[in-house]
Amino acid sequence: MKYHVEERDAIRFVGKKFFIPAQSTALAEGVGVGTVPALWDNFPKDLFDKLDAMSDCIPESVVGVFGEKHFEGDKYLGFDYWIAAATTKECPEEFEVVEDPPAKWLVFDAQGPMPSSIQNIFGELYGSFFPNSQRYTRNWEVYEIESFTKGDPTSDTYISHAWVPVLEK
């Protein structure tokens, strides 16, 4: 798996938050396999364009942020997912703010058509990479990010990135 390391200060995101209930996630096949792509497919173009124009930090463009996980006792209820932009700009009233603290990130390249390429990367990360790595994820305290490049997301050469916060074992 191709990746590079990024050490970043806090990242501030402005965007729309959605709750993904546990029953809509298929963990064996990847998180929110059907639900998250449907959010992107149905996200209003005017809001997407507004977020894209606000993006002035790395990761650039409009991103997906896997946010807070919700529990009732030991029962997993689901998680927050954001369609957002990393930005220093003011938050318009139609959006909310979420921040990731400073972290070391492994940024994995996913090549191929969306959404399967990014879903496959997350599946490989948790199925084989982390169990055999000297690192482990900090996704319980720092949110994971999906970032997308410009281009045709249906192309076999399209590149997206999975940003995963890590600590050394």
Phi, psi and omega per residue, in radians:
M1 nan 2.283 -3.125
K2 -1.518 2.220 3.100
Y3 -2.669 2.877 2.984
H4 -2.348 2.895 -3.099
V5 -1.802 2.363 3.043
E6 -2.191 2.284 2.984
E7 -1.898 2.109 -2.995
R8 -2.234 2.575 2.930
D9 -1.220 -3.113 3.103
A10 -0.937 2.514 3.092
I11 -2.011 2.185 3.141
R12 -1.772 2.197 3.136
F13 -1.977 2.482 3.017
V14 -2.110 2.271 3.141
G15 3.109 -2.828 3.140
K16 -1.817 2.336 3.135
K17 -1.798 2.410 3.092
F18 -2.241 2.542 3.058
F19 -1.719 2.230 3.119
I20 -1.864 1.839 -3.099
P21 -1.160 2.630 -3.092
A22 -0.964 -0.696 -3.098
Q23 -1.177 -0.220 3.116
S24 -1.700 0.027 3.134
T25 -1.783 2.438 3.122
A26 -2.022 1.478 -3.012
L27 -1.070 -0.546 -3.139
A28 -1.158 -0.453 -3.099
E29 -1.902 -0.082 -3.080
G30 2.183 2.715 -3.053
V31 -1.312 2.257 3.048
G32 1.030 0.694 -2.996
V33 -0.869 -0.798 3.141
G34 -1.665 -0.605 -3.007
T35 -1.210 -0.849 -3.081
V36 -1.118 -0.826 3.082
P37 -1.024 -0.602 3.117
A38 -1.133 -0.604 3.074
L39 -1.052 -0.794 3.140
W40 -1.130 -0.759 -3.118
D41 -1.076 -0.562 -3.056
N42 -1.800 0.058 -3.111
F43 -1.242 2.255 -3.090
P44 -1.042 2.316 -3.096
K45 -1.034 -0.668 -3.127
D46 -1.117 -0.647 3.106
L47 -1.260 -0.678 3.080
F48 -1.036 -0.836 -3.125
D49 -1.084 -0.659 3.120
K50 -1.132 -0.778 3.092
L51 -1.115 -0.757 -3.132
D52 -1.039 -0.694 3.121
A53 -1.220 -0.461 -3.132
M54 -1.390 -0.388 -3.041
S55 -1.100 2.001 3.127
D56 -2.382 0.314 3.131
C57 -2.383 2.907 3.031
I58 -1.526 2.362 0.016
P59 -1.306 2.405 -3.048
E60 -1.406 2.819 3.110
S61 1.351 -2.925 3.140
V62 -1.509 2.341 -3.028
V63 -2.173 2.874 2.964
G64 -1.844 2.356 -3.132
V65 -2.154 2.113 3.049
F66 -1.454 1.859 -2.998
G67 -1.618 -2.625 -3.026
E68 -1.002 2.412 3.038
K69 -1.616 2.435 -3.071
H70 -1.963 2.369 -3.141
F71 -2.304 2.674 2.937
E72 -2.135 1.736 -2.963
G73 1.151 -2.183 3.103
D74 -1.596 -0.100 -3.075
K75 -1.463 2.154 3.110
Y76 -1.339 2.180 -3.102
L77 -1.723 -0.518 -3.101
G78 2.569 -2.884 -3.086
F79 -2.539 2.819 3.037
D80 -1.530 2.457 3.044
Y81 -2.255 2.326 -3.098
W82 -1.973 2.418 2.835
I83 -1.815 2.013 -2.870
A84 -2.638 3.087 3.037
A85 -2.297 2.434 3.007
A86 -1.347 2.147 -3.000
T87 -2.722 2.738 2.987
T88 -1.808 -0.042 -3.054
K89 -1.360 2.823 3.101
E90 -1.031 2.607 3.119
C91 -1.558 2.004 3.061
P92 -1.119 2.753 -3.026
E93 -1.116 -0.384 -3.130
E94 -1.419 -0.059 -3.131
F95 -2.103 2.984 3.050
E96 -2.173 2.956 -3.136
V97 -1.993 2.438 2.972
V98 -2.424 2.544 -3.139
E99 -2.165 2.486 2.949
D100 -1.755 2.340 3.114
P101 -1.245 2.976 3.063
P102 -0.950 2.499 -3.085
A103 -2.799 2.829 2.911
K104 -1.699 2.283 -3.081
W105 -2.069 2.477 2.847
L106 -1.731 2.174 -3.111
V107 -1.912 1.904 -3.071
F108 -1.686 2.412 3.068
D109 -1.497 2.359 3.023
A110 -2.101 2.120 -3.140
Q111 -1.959 2.311 3.073
G112 2.292 -3.129 -3.080
P113 -1.128 2.535 3.067
M114 -1.506 2.640 -0.005
P115 -1.591 -0.070 -3.007
S116 -1.082 -0.611 -3.084
S117 -1.119 -0.780 -3.126
I118 -1.272 -0.630 3.095
Q119 -1.112 -0.707 3.125
N120 -1.125 -0.670 3.117
I121 -1.082 -0.825 3.126
F122 -1.093 -0.645 3.081
G123 -1.086 -0.770 3.109
E124 -1.148 -0.683 -3.137
L125 -1.010 -0.857 -3.065
Y126 -1.520 -0.351 3.124
G127 -1.484 -0.617 -3.082
S128 -2.364 -0.670 -3.042
F129 -1.130 -1.026 -3.081
F130 -1.139 -0.680 3.104
P131 -1.077 -0.413 -3.107
N132 -1.945 0.313 -3.026
S133 -1.942 2.824 3.006
Q134 -1.596 0.281 3.105
R135 -2.191 2.752 2.965
Y136 -2.415 2.739 -3.032
T137 -1.333 2.609 3.045
R138 -1.838 0.463 -2.985
N139 -1.166 -0.092 3.056
W140 -1.451 -0.252 -3.121
E141 -2.267 -0.308 3.092
V142 -2.247 2.338 -3.026
Y143 -1.415 2.521 3.055
E144 -1.391 2.692 -3.063
I145 -2.274 2.460 2.928
E146 -1.893 2.165 3.080
S147 -2.079 2.619 -2.988
F148 -2.232 2.406 3.116
T149 -1.555 2.926 3.027
K150 -1.232 2.701 3.104
G151 2.257 -2.991 -3.085
D152 -1.550 1.869 -3.087
P153 -1.220 -0.048 3.073
T154 -1.692 -0.063 -3.065
S155 -1.375 2.600 3.052
D156 -1.195 -0.282 -3.129
T157 -1.798 0.043 -3.135
Y158 -1.124 2.436 -3.137
I159 -2.021 2.276 2.956
S160 -2.233 3.015 -3.070
H161 -2.385 2.458 3.004
A162 -1.853 2.039 3.121
W163 -1.695 2.026 -3.100
V164 -2.143 2.110 3.114
P165 -1.281 2.403 -3.042
V166 -2.370 2.813 2.931
L167 -2.241 2.712 3.044
E168 -1.424 2.553 3.091
K169 -1.315 nan nan
